[in-house]
């Protein structure tokens, strides 16, 4: 995946997949960095907001996670996680 990223840096899906692979390898901070970079380069790529939020929540950074989830829901209101997230985000 890292080689794919060098070959296709304009593809937000490659960054997203690399973040998923890093999470699977237990590299949470590395995954967070990849998703943050993806969103810097591709701010309209909704899936990375959800994945980044999930990683941050798992690391105990709930407020940051909520901010990313809110933005993800703005971009993708019908995302599969939407039904789970809306009640959590309405508590604020």
C-alpha positions in Angstrom: 0.0 0.0 0.0 2.8 2.4 0.7 4.2 1.8 -2.8 0.7 2.4 -4.2 0.6 5.7 -2.3 3.8 6.8 -4.1 2.4 5.8 -7.4 -1.1 7.3 -6.9 -0.8 10.2 -4.3 -3.9 11.8 -5.7 -6.1 8.8 -4.8 -7.8 9.3 -1.4 -8.8 5.6 -1.3 -5.1 4.6 -1.2 -4.6 6.7 1.9 -7.7 5.4 3.5 -6.7 1.8 2.8 -3.2 2.4 4.2 -4.8 3.8 7.4 -7.0 0.7 7.7 -3.9 -1.5 7.2 -2.1 0.4 9.9 -5.0 0.0 12.4 -5.1 -3.7 11.6 -1.3 -3.8 12.5 -2.0 -2.1 15.8 -0.3 1.2 14.6 -3.0 3.6 15.7 -0.9 6.8 15.7 0.5 6.0 12.3 -3.1 5.4 11.0 -4.2 8.7 12.5 -1.3 10.5 10.7 -2.3 8.9 7.4 -5.9 9.8 7.7 -5.1 13.4 8.8 -2.8 13.7 5.7 -5.5 12.3 3.5 -8.0 14.8 4.8 -5.5 17.7 4.4 -5.1 16.6 0.7 -8.7 15.5 0.1 -11.0 17.3 2.5 -14.1 16.0 0.9 -13.3 12.3 1.3 -15.9 11.3 3.8 -14.8 7.7 4.7 -11.5 9.0 6.2 -13.5 11.2 8.7 -15.3 8.1 10.0 -12.2 6.0 10.2 -10.2 8.8 11.8 -13.0 9.3 14.3 -13.1 5.7 15.2 -9.3 5.5 15.7 -9.4 8.6 17.9 -12.3 7.3 20.0 -10.5 4.1 20.5 -7.5 6.1 21.8 -9.7 7.9 24.2 -9.8 11.2 22.2 -13.6 11.4 22.2 -14.0 15.2 21.5 -11.7 15.0 18.5 -13.5 11.9 17.3 -16.8 13.7 17.5 -15.5 16.6 15.4 -14.4 14.3 12.6 -17.6 12.3 12.8 -19.7 15.4 12.5 -17.8 16.5 9.4 -18.1 13.0 7.9 -21.9 13.1 8.5 -22.1 16.5 6.7 -20.4 14.9 3.7 -22.1 11.5 3.8 -25.3 11.7 5.8 -26.3 8.2 4.6 -23.0 6.5 5.6 -23.6 3.1 7.3 -22.3 4.5 10.6 -24.7 7.4 10.6 -27.5 5.7 12.6 -25.0 4.8 15.3 -23.3 8.2 15.4 -26.2 10.6 15.4 -27.4 9.7 18.9 -23.8 10.0 20.2 -23.4 13.4 18.6 -26.7 14.7 19.8 -25.7 14.4 23.4 -23.4 17.5 23.2 
